[in-house]
Amino acid sequence: MQNNHKHKIIIAITGASGAIYAKVVLQKLQQLHEQIETVGIVMSDNAKDVWKFELGNSDYENLTFT
């Protein structure tokens, strides 16, 4: 019996250090798009600042999630 249930996932990204972990999780979720119905992201302004500082880019703006 095959499970065709797609998951809905919400990711919250705070301003704590570790933007690389958020980036890796989001990349992995993009790879699993067939098993996931929806991915929602809640990202604080501090998280965006930390991402830019730690990763040197604002790639979070290019994510295909809501």
Wavefront OBJ file of the C-alpha trace (Angstrom):
o trace
v 0.000 0.000 0.000
v 1.513 3.279 -1.103
v 1.160 6.421 1.016
v 0.272 9.313 -1.299
v -0.204 11.791 1.528
v 1.850 14.935 0.941
v 3.189 16.847 3.908
v 2.721 20.481 4.840
v 5.787 21.932 6.542
v 6.450 25.272 8.187
v 10.015 26.371 8.911
v 10.749 29.226 11.324
v 14.170 30.849 10.984
v 15.283 33.108 13.813
v 18.179 35.508 14.060
v 20.388 33.004 15.850
v 23.679 31.999 14.291
v 23.537 29.006 11.969
v 22.169 30.277 8.673
v 23.994 27.458 6.886
v 21.754 24.933 8.650
v 18.633 26.743 7.493
v 20.002 26.865 3.952
v 20.766 23.127 3.912
v 17.310 22.218 5.267
v 15.605 24.406 2.673
v 17.706 22.918 -0.139
v 16.805 19.389 0.994
v 13.115 20.311 1.124
v 13.316 21.583 -2.453
v 14.701 18.189 -3.480
v 11.718 16.483 -1.827
v 9.120 18.576 -3.662
v 7.234 15.487 -4.850
v 6.567 14.356 -1.268
v 5.710 17.805 0.076
v 2.514 19.705 -0.628
v 3.510 23.034 0.920
v 6.515 24.588 2.635
v 5.959 27.849 4.449
v 8.798 29.940 5.819
v 8.650 32.437 8.646
v 11.901 34.397 8.691
v 12.666 37.258 11.044
v 14.479 40.385 9.917
v 17.380 39.358 12.173
v 17.491 35.981 10.419
v 17.866 37.759 7.078
v 20.691 39.883 8.487
v 22.462 36.827 9.919
v 22.041 34.959 6.603
v 23.635 37.858 4.709
v 26.476 38.135 7.233
v 27.247 34.419 7.533
v 26.638 33.343 3.937
v 27.438 36.577 2.101
v 24.263 36.520 0.010
v 20.497 36.912 0.144
v 19.605 33.663 -1.624
v 16.607 33.259 0.692
v 14.859 35.729 -1.635
v 15.040 33.153 -4.462
v 13.324 30.313 -2.598
v 10.209 28.905 -4.201
v 8.442 28.476 -0.860
v 5.724 30.706 0.578
l 1 2 3 4 5 6 7 8 9 10 11 12 13 14 15 16 17 18 19 20 21 22 23 24 25 26 27 28 29 30 31 32 33 34 35 36 37 38 39 40 41 42 43 44 45 46 47 48 49 50 51 52 53 54 55 56 57 58 59 60 61 62 63 64 65 66
